[in-house]
Amino acid sequence: MVRSILLRGFDQKIAERIEEHMVNQRISFLRPFVLTKVEKIQEGSPGKLRVTALSSDGKETFEGEFNTVLLAIGREACTRNIGLDHVGVKYNPRTGKVLVDEEDRTNVGHIFAIGDVQKGRLDLTPVAVQAGRLLARRLYGRQRTKCDYINVPTMLFTSMEYGACGVSEERASQMYGEENIEVYHSNFWPLEWTVPGRDKYACYAKVICHIPDSERVVGVHVLGPNAGEIVQGFAVALRCGLTKEQLDSTIGIHPVCAEVLTDLTVTQRASGATVVKGTC
Ligand SMILES: NC(=O)C1=CN([C@@H]2O[C@H](COP(=O)(O)OP(=O)(O)OC[C@H]3O[C@@H](n4cnc5c(N)ncnc54)[C@H](OP(=O)(O)O)[C@@H]3O)[C@@H](O)[C@H]2O)C=CC1
């Protein structure tokens, strides 16, 4: 059950591919719906639960019986009772999230906030750890390095793994203008999928470049086996200012999936359709 869109904040074209892959695996999506009631109708392990939901426009209801109900609906920051009003720190009253600048400073100069309490940042543990480490060094170690909140490698443990670093296509368009970004993309067919003849069009890679900045790579997205392992390495290159030319002049390892990123020639602008590259 999904309230609105899938994977808000992530690249929406990739989110659509993830949904398609899950639907092909016979996972049903009910959307846009919200849960209104869960009743235990049978004890046991597993017992039985009756679920009631309402469509987001309030016109349709859904009722079904399930063994397990899992809610993965984000989190709010528990900041309401820690005296922020008392010291004048600004926060979003609905979510409890605190407003900070690029140095993690709140509107009160000597008060900083890091981690999931920050408004508009990724709620990820490694990001919070890194931000805290760098803040301590800036405050007490005479260093100046700020946390890079843009080039954050992350992944989704969906049945088809999705790894990404940098911005989504939507965000790149907003930041730079659609005419200033080039999206290179391709499907790829992992070697180990060729013998069993698994889906040729499920795995996908795309690289988003900022044209006026020497086609600097601002986003890398990989949908396929071990996507997180692939993207972790490319994240270092993104942080170093990787350009498409540098990516093209990098020799790929044959026949691994990551090779596809060194050999992207088709742009989304030139052709909506993607080509499939095999790894053998
Ligand atoms: N991100 C991570 O790495 C990890 C996350 N988790 C846990 O997983 C859960 C989900 O996290 P994450 O995906 O990052 O959260 P997000 O905030 O990215 O996504 C939350 C999702 O829940 C929906 N939602 C929010 N409130 C409601 C509601 N009242 N009714 C119905 N749907 C709602 C949102 O819909 P909409 O788009 O419409 O707002 C959105 O799709 C959290 O409990 C988190 O602690 C655990 C481990 C790691």
The ligand as a Gaussian input file, in Angstrom:
#p B3LYP/6-31G(d) Opt

LIG

0 1
 N       16.176000       4.848000       5.058000
 C       16.860000       3.907000       5.679000
 O       18.026000       3.630000       5.402000
 C       16.233000       3.087000       6.756000
 C       14.915000       3.277000       7.130000
 N       14.394000       2.517000       8.132000
 C       13.028000       2.679000       8.573000
 O       12.136000       2.442000       7.488000
 C       11.013000       3.283000       7.609000
 C       10.814000       4.063000       6.319000
 O       11.956000       4.881000       6.111000
 P       12.164000       5.701000       4.780000
 O       11.695000       4.887000       3.629000
 O       13.553000       6.213000       4.795000
 O       11.150000       6.903000       5.026000
 P       10.692000       8.036000       4.034000
 O       10.366000       9.226000       4.872000
 O       11.634000       8.177000       2.889000
 O        9.355000       7.458000       3.388000
 C        8.212000       7.351000       4.144000
 C        7.075000       6.815000       3.277000
 O        5.929000       6.618000       4.106000
 C        4.845000       7.372000       3.596000
 N        4.089000       7.878000       4.733000
 C        4.478000       8.768000       5.670000
 N        3.512000       8.944000       6.587000
 C        2.480000       8.148000       6.218000
 C        1.203000       7.895000       6.752000
 N        0.779000       8.506000       7.854000
 N        0.411000       7.016000       6.112000
 C        0.821000       6.404000       4.985000
 N        2.037000       6.581000       4.435000
 C        2.855000       7.455000       5.037000
 C        5.449000       8.468000       2.732000
 O        4.532000       8.842000       1.745000
 P        4.594000      10.248000       0.968000
 O        5.625000      10.080000      -0.110000
 O        3.217000      10.399000       0.444000
 O        4.963000      11.296000       1.974000
 C        6.660000       7.745000       2.149000
 O        6.309000       6.936000       1.059000
 C       11.236000       4.177000       8.827000
 O       10.518000       3.675000       9.897000
 C       12.722000       4.085000       9.052000
 O       13.052000       4.310000      10.388000
 C       15.125000       1.544000       8.723000
 C       16.406000       1.313000       8.379000
 C       17.067000       2.086000       7.370000

